[in-house]
Amino acid sequence: MRAGFPDFRLGSVLATSFTGTLTERRGNALERIPTPERLVDWLNVNGLAVQSCTAAQLELARELREAIHATATAAATEDALPESAVRIINERSAQGRAAAILTPEGDRRWQLGSASSVEDALGVIAADAISIIAGERDGKLALCASPTCQAAFFDTSQSRTRRWCDMNTCGNRQKKARFTANQRKNSARQ
């Protein structure tokens, strides 16, 4: 990992984790892939190893990220899917060349072409987004309850009632704020 950049928020669902490369969308937005090199880092951490990335490919990635976020948000709120976002997701999915590979442990991994490119990796992310938005996977799309975050995430909890995109960040921040408010309220009563 390159020093000097904010940590990645890694989740178990590729497409929604990718949308988490821009956090605090309704507060002080934090870009976690500010450079092409940082996108390479994120892809490598998520099993989509590429050697390099251009500024133009970074823009394609950000465009896909925002399309996935817009579509996942619409799906989570049961609104109509935005046509332009659906078009971008479909284009990136069709442009990618990757194969699903079964490991000896029984896991699925993605194998990019021998000249693996960012476009191939984006195709995998787009295909993952299609599978969750189309309802092909067990879980439900939801939005983070943090008023500054509002990240789309894929809830695979048994009850499907998860409130936070990440308990270690948004959930803890909200719990701490609630605790502090209760402490102030209790101090004022005394």
C-alpha positions in Angstrom: 0.0 0.0 0.0 1.1 3.5 -0.8 1.7 5.7 2.3 -0.2 9.0 2.6 -3.5 7.8 1.3 -6.7 7.0 3.3 -7.3 3.3 4.1 -9.6 1.3 1.9 -12.9 0.2 3.3 -13.0 -3.4 2.3 -16.2 -5.4 2.3 -17.3 -8.9 1.2 -19.2 -7.6 -1.9 -17.0 -6.3 -4.7 -19.4 -3.9 -6.3 -20.5 -2.1 -3.2 -17.0 -2.1 -1.8 -16.0 -0.3 -5.0 -18.6 2.4 -4.4 -16.9 2.8 -0.9 -13.9 4.3 -2.6 -15.7 7.6 -2.2 -16.9 7.9 1.3 -18.9 10.5 3.3 -20.8 11.4 0.2 -23.1 13.7 2.1 -20.5 15.2 4.4 -16.8 16.0 3.6 -16.4 13.5 0.7 -13.2 11.5 0.9 -11.8 10.1 -2.4 -9.9 6.9 -1.6 -8.7 6.4 -5.2 -7.3 9.9 -6.0 -4.6 8.6 -8.4 -4.3 5.9 -11.1 -1.8 4.2 -8.8 -4.2 4.1 -6.0 -6.8 2.4 -8.2 -4.2 -0.3 -9.0 -3.7 -0.8 -5.3 -7.5 -1.2 -4.7 -7.9 -3.6 -7.6 -4.9 -5.7 -6.4 -6.2 -5.8 -2.8 -9.5 -7.1 -4.3 -8.0 -9.9 -6.4 -8.1 -8.1 -9.7 -4.4 -7.6 -10.2 -3.4 -5.1 -12.9 0.0 -3.6 -13.5 -0.8 -0.1 -14.4 -3.6 2.5 -14.9 -3.9 5.6 -16.9 -5.7 8.8 -15.9 -8.4 8.0 -18.6 -8.9 4.5 -17.0 -9.2 6.1 -13.6 -12.0 8.3 -15.0 -13.7 5.2 -16.4 -13.5 3.6 -13.0 -15.0 6.6 -11.2 -17.8 6.8 -13.8 -18.6 3.1 -13.1 -18.4 3.6 -9.4 -20.9 6.5 -9.5 -23.2 4.5 -11.9 -23.1 1.5 -9.5 -23.8 3.8 -6.5 -26.7 5.5 -8.3 -28.2 2.2 -9.4 -27.8 0.5 -6.0 -29.3 3.5 -4.3 -32.3 3.4 -6.6 -32.7 -0.3 -6.0 -32.4 0.0 -2.2 -35.1 2.7 -2.2 -37.2 0.8 -4.8 -37.0 3.7 -7.3 -36.6 3.3 -11.0 -33.0 2.5 -12.1 -31.4 5.5 -13.8 -31.0 4.7 -17.5 -27.7 6.4 -17.9 -26.2 4.5 -15.0 -27.5 1.2 -16.2 -26.0 1.9 -19.6 -22.6 2.6 -18.1 -22.7 -0.6 -16.0 -23.7 -2.7 -19.1 -21.0 -1.1 -21.2 -18.2 -1.8 -18.7 -19.5 -5.4 -18.2 -19.4 -6.0 -22.0 -16.0 -4.5 -22.4 -14.3 -6.7 -19.8 -12.5 -10.0 -20.5 -12.2 -12.1 -17.4 -12.9 -15.7 -16.5 -14.3 -17.1 -13.3 -11.9 -19.7 -11.9 -12.7 -22.3 -9.3 -9.9 -22.8 -6.7 -9.0 -26.1 -5.1 -10.6 -24.8 -1.9 -13.9 -24.3 -3.7 -13.8 -20.5 -4.0 -14.4 -18.4 -7.1 -11.6 -16.2 -8.2 -11.4 -13.9 -11.2 -8.6 -14.4 -13.8 -8.0 -11.5 -16.0 -6.5 -11.9 -19.5 -2.7 -12.3 -19.9 -2.5 -8.6 -20.7 -4.9 -7.7 -17.9 -6.2 -4.2 -18.1 -8.2 -2.0 -15.9 -11.1 -2.4 -18.3 -11.1 -6.2 -17.6 -11.2 -5.5 -13.9 -14.0 -3.0 -14.3 -15.9 -5.6 -16.3 -15.8 -7.9 -13.3 -17.0 -5.2 -10.9 -19.8 -4.3 -13.3 -20.8 -8.0 -13.6 -20.9 -8.2 -9.8 -23.1 -5.1 -9.6 -25.5 -6.6 -12.1 -25.8 -9.8 -10.0 -26.7 -7.9 -6.8 -28.9 -5.3 -8.4 -30.8 -8.0 -10.4 -31.5 -9.8 -7.2 -29.5 -12.9 -8.1 -27.7 -13.1 -4.8 -29.0 -13.8 -1.3 -29.2 -10.4 0.5 -30.6 -7.0 0.0 -29.3 -3.6 -1.0 -29.5 -1.0 1.8 -28.3 2.5 2.5 -26.1 3.4 5.4 -28.1 5.1 8.2 -25.3 7.7 8.8 -26.6 11.0 7.5 -23.2 12.0 6.1 -22.4 8.6 4.5 -25.5 7.1 2.8 -23.3 4.5 1.2 -25.1 1.6 -0.6 -24.2 -1.8 0.8 -25.3 -5.3 0.4 -26.9 -6.7 3.6 -26.3 -10.4 3.9 -27.1 -10.6 7.6 -29.7 -13.2 8.6 -32.4 -10.6 9.5 -31.5 -8.2 6.7 -31.7 -5.3 9.1 -28.1 -4.0 9.1 -28.1 -0.2 9.4 -24.4 0.7 8.7 -22.2 0.2 5.7 -19.4 -0.5 8.1 -19.8 -1.0 11.9 -16.2 0.0 12.5 -16.6 3.5 11.0 -20.2 4.7 10.5 -21.8 2.5 13.2 -19.2 3.4 15.9 -19.4 7.1 15.0 -23.2 7.1 15.4 -23.1 5.0 18.6 -20.4 7.4 20.1 -22.5 10.5 19.2 -25.6 8.9 20.8 -23.6 8.0 23.9 -22.1 11.6 24.2 -25.6 13.1 23.8 -27.0 10.9 26.5 -24.0 11.8 28.8 -24.7 15.5 28.3 -28.4 15.0 28.9 -27.7 13.1 32.1 -25.2 15.8 33.3 -27.8 18.5 32.6 -30.3 16.7 34.8 -28.0 16.6 37.8 
